[in-house]
Amino acid sequence: MDQNNNNQNSVLTVVDIAKLFRGKLKLFICLALAAFILGGALGVGMSFLDRSYQTDITFYLEPGDKSQALLPLLQSETFAEKLLLEENGLPKKEECNAQDYENALAAIEEYNAARELRTQLRRELDLLPYSVTPIETKYNSLKTTYTEIYDLLNTYKLAPSDEVAKDEAHAEKIAEYEAALAIAKAELDAYKSETYDPAIANKQATEEEYVKTKRLLIDTRDKAEDACEKVLSKWREDREIQRLVSVITESTSFKYTKIVDGADAKDTVENQNCSFLVISVDIDDPELANTLIDKIKSVTPYFAETNVERLSDISEARCTLISPFAGINDYRASDVIKDAVKYAIVSAVAAVAVACIVVVVVGILPEELRSEKKQKKHS
């Protein structure tokens, strides 16, 4: 009997709540509409507050960074500094000690000259085989001809003397080979002195010069780094420079493209194509974003080339920008609308949900408590 009463009371309670909802339908609609408008406005505001400017800048490295040593250098504060410096790798002249600036600039120019000289000599060494090999081939051919004639002549001369005396043809052959040997020797000596020896001497001199230039490159690089450090150590004391370096390091990221791309592609060293460097920029300041992108495009090639050459001990590296039109991505209206709608819907649903909970809670209060509240309200 008690169970039936409980079920009946439960049914009545549900009916009463349904009646309460019908009575508040207009209130719910107005509340949802107001929340929708306010939520949309909040969404637009949050969209602009969270606005960021992003882009990817891609470079082609030749040779690729097989050692994976370039990425840590790019991620360092040293590279961030380079993006704030002038094209010559130094701060503005008026911001530096005049003498220190001139010394650093001269050291940089000396290093670049040594680097260019090494590259030029390496190219000459790479081309030398194409000029020296034919000379060596002809010299060896003349030498072989001379040796063959010499061996034939020697064979005839070593024949028993009594047989030679009896055979006039034998003596004629000796005379013939002696004359041929003299001609072969003259040709060999002339080619050796006029062509072969100068070519070999030039090859050896170029190789020796290349070794010296490699040593010169190391010395001038060390000198340039020391001279630049003297200038930069004072420049780094500027708080604004420190702030900008921090912003740049936090706003840039570096990676190599994947050999196999896609959702299931593994992010491993084996799956990296080290010939394609991607620098990503994500920053909330449009002016700084544009400046940063322009500097990355102009500074990265020289920075990457010199460091790849240093790390791998090769004579010449190439870093080529292959996304010259990369710029900040515009924050389009569709993104703002998307955020506005999202916030509006969530706000409207939340407002209606809260209102429903309030109605239900008030509706299930005991009649005595509701009466007391009404009395207090009217008193």
Salt bridges, closest charged atoms under 4 A:
GLU81 OE2 - ARG236 NE 2.33
ASP100 OD1 - LYS230 NZ 3.60
ASP100 OD2 - LYS234 NZ 3.77
GLU102 OE2 - LYS93 NZ 3.04
GLU110 OE1 - LYS223 NZ 3.21
ASP126 OD1 - ARG122 NH2 3.07
GLU176 OE1 - LYS173 NZ 3.66
GLU178 OE2 - LYS157 NZ 3.10
ASP189 OD2 - LYS185 NZ 2.78
ASP197 OD2 - LYS192 NZ 3.13
GLU208 OE2 - LYS212 NZ 3.47
ASP219 OD1 - ARG215 NH2 3.01
GLU225 OE2 - ARG310 NH1 2.61
GLU229 OE2 - ARG236 NH1 2.83
GLU240 OE2 - ARG243 NH2 2.77
GLU305 OE1 - ARG115 NH2 3.50
GLU309 OE1 - ARG115 NE 2.83
GLU309 OE1 - ARG118 NH2 3.77
ASP313 OD2 - LYS214 NZ 3.71
GLU316 OE2 - ARG123 NH2 2.57
GLU316 OE2 - ARG318 NH2 2.63
GLU367 OE1 - ARG370 NH2 3.09
